[in-house]
């Protein structure tokens, strides 16, 4: 089944407010019939407010328009994020006076307010859904598109899969990448060889295992699968295998499924802003230069379709390599640009494949441009009057 994804291009024909991204978001809100759907609903707006000195999160101008639409429809909106980000959200412009509603920590100030859902997956037994998420009757999943060192990119899936779970589950989701064995110490008894393997990694991804002397630990987030360590490792002693990296992708899809299962049909919608896209997500607490051109704003009731559309459109643009931090490198040029950056095993499409298998949506979609950029032969520029 084909799902609709509503889209607003970052380009405009005229220098007019009605052709800018916030105005196109308004059109997407109309297409999603948001006001008609939220009457008397308690509406959680899940977004990433960032932390520390990040300044490339979703601009409060966009958030205010979503909040106002919910109020216009008779809903009761509030923004939610993880506790340490929500606590200082006003420092990045998310004060209630600015966006029109309060910002709350999704699982409470101490991450202890949650509901457990049993769904065994590798080393994870229970998924702890944030209390304010499950208590809400409607959710708007408003994602800011970024790169991500664990799954290639952060979009609608990542925004709720990690942001709507309590800290213990978020940690377990990252740990699942170590469930399948990748280091076989009996095949590398030589300490000097192990240290040479560690030394050759420019990303400090391979380190001594603190809990198990004589063994190595691979930081999957830092690893871009360049293979330098494998050239030194004795045969069979180390595996840089897709199963470890894809485990996190499957955990992301499973977490999203658990979160979405707490809402009645039709009570969740998804939006995504693809501007100022940087190598890593907003939770890192800083903003670097954009590595992809702005791609616009998206909206859909289908979480799989919206992330698929975002990836398809951003995949048509080039990676702005001159903007990459010098500590990162590109060693593959196949697939999506986010894959170029974070490595071939961090293919951003993988989580969507798992999500589709879980029945969360369809990778087949119809892209509906809410305000196509027309060709204007001649357009006058308006000036602001002095008085």
Secondary structure in CASP SS format (residue, H / E / C, confidence):
PFRMAT SS
TARGET T0000
AUTHOR 0000-0000-0000
METHOD secondary structure of the structure
MODEL  1
X C 1.00
X C 1.00
X E 1.00
X E 1.00
X E 1.00
X E 1.00
X E 1.00
X E 1.00
X C 1.00
X C 1.00
X C 1.00
X C 1.00
X C 1.00
X C 1.00
X C 1.00
X C 1.00
X H 1.00
X H 1.00
X H 1.00
X C 1.00
X H 1.00
X H 1.00
X H 1.00
X H 1.00
X H 1.00
X H 1.00
X H 1.00
X H 1.00
X H 1.00
X H 1.00
X H 1.00
X C 1.00
X C 1.00
X H 1.00
X H 1.00
X H 1.00
X H 1.00
X C 1.00
X C 1.00
X C 1.00
X C 1.00
X E 1.00
X E 1.00
X E 1.00
X E 1.00
X E 1.00
X C 1.00
X C 1.00
X C 1.00
X C 1.00
X C 1.00
X C 1.00
X C 1.00
X C 1.00
X C 1.00
X C 1.00
X C 1.00
X C 1.00
X C 1.00
X H 1.00
X H 1.00
X H 1.00
X H 1.00
X H 1.00
X H 1.00
X H 1.00
X H 1.00
X H 1.00
X H 1.00
X H 1.00
X H 1.00
X H 1.00
X C 1.00
X C 1.00
X C 1.00
X E 1.00
X E 1.00
X E 1.00
X E 1.00
X E 1.00
X E 1.00
X C 1.00
X H 1.00
X H 1.00
X H 1.00
X H 1.00
X C 1.00
X C 1.00
X H 1.00
X H 1.00
X H 1.00
X H 1.00
X C 1.00
X C 1.00
X C 1.00
X H 1.00
X H 1.00
X H 1.00
X H 1.00
X C 1.00
X C 1.00
X C 1.00
X E 1.00
X E 1.00
X E 1.00
X C 1.00
X C 1.00
X C 1.00
X C 1.00
X C 1.00
X C 1.00
X C 1.00
X C 1.00
X E 1.00
X E 1.00
X E 1.00
X E 1.00
X E 1.00
X E 1.00
X E 1.00
X E 1.00
X C 1.00
X C 1.00
X E 1.00
X E 1.00
X E 1.00
X E 1.00
X E 1.00
X E 1.00
X E 1.00
X H 1.00
X H 1.00
X H 1.00
X H 1.00
X H 1.00
X C 1.00
X C 1.00
X E 1.00
X E 1.00
X E 1.00
X E 1.00
X E 1.00
X E 1.00
X E 1.00
X C 1.00
X E 1.00
X E 1.00
X E 1.00
X C 1.00
X C 1.00
X C 1.00
X E 1.00
X E 1.00
X E 1.00
X C 1.00
X H 1.00
X H 1.00
X H 1.00
X H 1.00
X H 1.00
X H 1.00
X C 1.00
X C 1.00
X C 1.00
X E 1.00
X C 1.00
X H 1.00
X H 1.00
X H 1.00
X H 1.00
X H 1.00
X H 1.00
X H 1.00
X H 1.00
X H 1.00
X H 1.00
X H 1.00
X H 1.00
X C 1.00
X C 1.00
X C 1.00
X C 1.00
X E 1.00
X C 1.00
X H 1.00
X H 1.00
X H 1.00
X C 1.00
X C 1.00
X C 1.00
X H 1.00
X H 1.00
X H 1.00
X H 1.00
X H 1.00
X H 1.00
X H 1.00
X H 1.00
X H 1.00
X H 1.00
X C 1.00
X C 1.00
X C 1.00
X C 1.00
X C 1.00
X E 1.00
X E 1.00
X E 1.00
X C 1.00
X C 1.00
X C 1.00
X C 1.00
X C 1.00
X C 1.00
X C 1.00
X E 1.00
X E 1.00
X E 1.00
X C 1.00
X C 1.00
X C 1.00
X C 1.00
X C 1.00
X C 1.00
X C 1.00
X C 1.00
X C 1.00
X C 1.00
X H 1.00
X H 1.00
X H 1.00
X C 1.00
X C 1.00
X C 1.00
X C 1.00
X C 1.00
X C 1.00
X E 1.00
X C 1.00
X C 1.00
X C 1.00
X H 1.00
X H 1.00
X H 1.00
X H 1.00
X H 1.00
X H 1.00
X H 1.00
X H 1.00
X H 1.00
X H 1.00
X H 1.00
X H 1.00
X H 1.00
X H 1.00
X H 1.00
X H 1.00
X H 1.00
X H 1.00
X H 1.00
X C 1.00
X C 1.00
X C 1.00
X C 1.00
X C 1.00
X C 1.00
X C 1.00
X E 1.00
X E 1.00
X E 1.00
X E 1.00
X E 1.00
X E 1.00
X E 1.00
X C 1.00
X C 1.00
X E 1.00
X C 1.00
X C 1.00
X C 1.00
X C 1.00
X H 1.00
X H 1.00
X H 1.00
X C 1.00
X C 1.00
X C 1.00
X C 1.00
X C 1.00
X C 1.00
X C 1.00
X E 1.00
X C 1.00
X C 1.00
X C 1.00
X E 1.00
X E 1.00
X E 1.00
X E 1.00
X E 1.00
X C 1.00
X C 1.00
X H 1.00
X H 1.00
X H 1.00
X H 1.00
X H 1.00
X H 1.00
X H 1.00
X H 1.00
X H 1.00
X H 1.00
X H 1.00
X H 1.00
X C 1.00
X C 1.00
X C 1.00
X C 1.00
X C 1.00
X C 1.00
X H 1.00
X H 1.00
X H 1.00
X C 1.00
X C 1.00
X C 1.00
X C 1.00
X C 1.00
X C 1.00
X C 1.00
X C 1.00
X C 1.00
X C 1.00
X C 1.00
X C 1.00
X C 1.00
X H 1.00
X H 1.00
X H 1.00
X H 1.00
X H 1.00
X H 1.00
X C 1.00
X C 1.00
X C 1.00
X C 1.00
X C 1.00
X C 1.00
X C 1.00
X H 1.00
X H 1.00
X H 1.00
X H 1.00
X H 1.00
X H 1.00
X H 1.00
X H 1.00
X C 1.00
X C 1.00
X C 1.00
X C 1.00
X C 1.00
X C 1.00
X C 1.00
X E 1.00
X E 1.00
X E 1.00
X E 1.00
X E 1.00
X C 1.00
X C 1.00
X C 1.00
X C 1.00
X C 1.00
X C 1.00
X C 1.00
X C 1.00
X C 1.00
X C 1.00
X C 1.00
X C 1.00
X C 1.00
X C 1.00
X C 1.00
X C 1.00
X C 1.00
X C 1.00
END
